[in-house]
Amino acid sequence: RYCTAVTATLPPSLQLPQEVRGAVPAQKLRWSSELVPVVLKLTTYGICQAPVEGDLRGGASQSLSLYLFSEIVGLATVSDHPSLLVIVVQPSRRREHWFAISARDAFAGHVRKLGWTYAGVSIAELPEVNRGDFEAR
């Protein structure tokens, strides 16, 4: 609910560009190596992770997690998996969040652009990692 409520109150000059509006289907890689379907919504303040509509783990309008641009340290790609993107946040939270996104590079580009445009935050492009790094943790 929080994701939609804040975005809906923005004046037209602060609305997101048409090409990044809406939700991006993704899969969150859990520590058990299970891929869970989620939806990532880009906003003017960060990335909202919401459940897929009809998912019994939460209501479709519920936000499962919010990654504020101000808390995102950087984004990393995964060398041995072309759709995996790692969102690295400040140490006060669990640091790494792994997502499989079909248009990974375009999504990462939009995140960096929106972080700078709306929050004045430069989101770093971190060194590439591999899936073994995730599974070793």
C-alpha positions in Angstrom: 0.0 0.0 0.0 2.8 2.4 0.9 4.3 2.2 -2.6 1.1 3.2 -4.4 0.0 5.8 -1.8 3.2 7.9 -2.1 3.5 7.7 -5.8 -0.2 8.7 -6.4 0.3 12.0 -4.5 3.2 13.3 -6.6 2.6 16.3 -8.8 2.7 15.7 -12.5 6.2 17.2 -12.8 7.6 14.5 -10.5 5.8 11.5 -12.0 8.0 8.8 -13.4 8.7 8.8 -17.2 6.3 6.5 -19.1 8.9 3.9 -20.0 9.6 3.1 -16.3 6.0 3.2 -14.9 4.3 0.0 -13.8 5.7 -3.2 -12.4 8.5 -5.4 -13.6 8.1 -9.2 -13.0 11.1 -10.7 -11.3 12.1 -13.6 -9.1 13.8 -13.1 -5.7 16.6 -15.6 -5.1 16.3 -16.8 -1.5 19.1 -18.1 0.6 17.7 -21.6 0.1 18.4 -21.0 -3.7 14.6 -21.0 -4.2 13.4 -18.4 -6.8 10.2 -16.7 -5.6 8.1 -14.7 -8.1 7.7 -11.0 -7.1 7.0 -7.7 -8.7 9.5 -4.8 -8.6 8.0 -1.3 -8.9 10.2 1.7 -9.5 9.2 4.8 -7.7 10.6 8.3 -7.2 12.1 7.2 -3.9 13.2 3.6 -4.5 12.3 0.1 -5.5 9.2 -1.6 -4.0 9.2 -5.4 -3.9 5.6 -6.6 -4.0 4.1 -10.1 -4.2 2.7 -11.4 -7.5 -1.1 -10.8 -7.6 -2.8 -13.8 -6.0 0.3 -15.0 -4.1 -0.8 -16.4 -0.8 2.3 -15.1 1.0 0.8 -11.6 1.1 -1.9 -9.3 -0.5 -1.2 -8.0 -4.0 -1.2 -4.4 -2.8 1.2 -5.1 0.1 4.8 -4.1 -0.1 7.1 -6.9 0.9 10.2 -4.7 1.0 11.3 -1.2 0.1 14.8 -0.4 -1.1 15.2 3.4 -0.8 17.6 5.0 -3.3 19.4 6.6 -0.3 20.1 3.1 1.2 21.2 1.5 -2.1 25.0 1.3 -2.1 25.2 -0.2 -5.6 24.1 -2.7 -8.1 26.1 -5.7 -9.3 25.5 -8.1 -12.2 26.2 -11.9 -12.0 28.7 -13.3 -14.5 27.3 -16.8 -14.7 23.6 -15.8 -14.8 22.5 -13.2 -17.4 19.3 -12.1 -15.7 20.5 -11.9 -12.0 20.9 -8.4 -10.5 22.2 -7.8 -7.0 21.0 -4.8 -5.0 23.5 -4.0 -2.3 22.1 -1.8 0.6 23.7 -0.1 3.5 25.1 -2.4 6.3 22.2 -1.5 8.7 20.0 -4.0 6.7 20.7 -7.4 5.2 23.2 -6.3 2.6 22.5 -8.2 -0.6 19.2 -8.9 -2.4 19.4 -11.1 -5.6 16.7 -10.8 -8.3 16.3 -12.5 -11.7 14.9 -9.8 -14.1 14.5 -10.4 -17.8 15.6 -6.9 -18.8 18.3 -6.7 -16.1 20.6 -4.1 -17.7 17.7 -1.7 -18.7 16.2 -2.0 -15.2 19.6 -1.3 -13.5 20.0 1.7 -15.8 16.6 3.1 -14.8 17.4 2.6 -11.1 20.6 4.6 -11.4 18.9 7.3 -13.4 16.0 7.6 -11.0 18.2 7.5 -8.0 20.2 10.5 -9.3 17.1 12.4 -10.7 14.8 12.1 -7.7 17.1 11.5 -4.7 20.4 13.0 -5.8 22.0 9.6 -5.1 24.7 8.1 -7.3 24.2 4.3 -7.3 27.4 2.6 -8.0 28.0 -0.1 -10.6 29.7 -2.7 -8.4 32.1 -5.4 -9.6 30.5 -8.4 -11.2 29.9 -11.4 -8.9 29.0 -15.1 -9.6 26.3 -17.3 -8.3 28.8 -19.3 -6.3 29.3 -16.2 -4.2 25.6 -16.3 -3.2 25.5 -20.0 -2.6 28.7 -19.9 -0.5 27.0 -17.6 2.1 
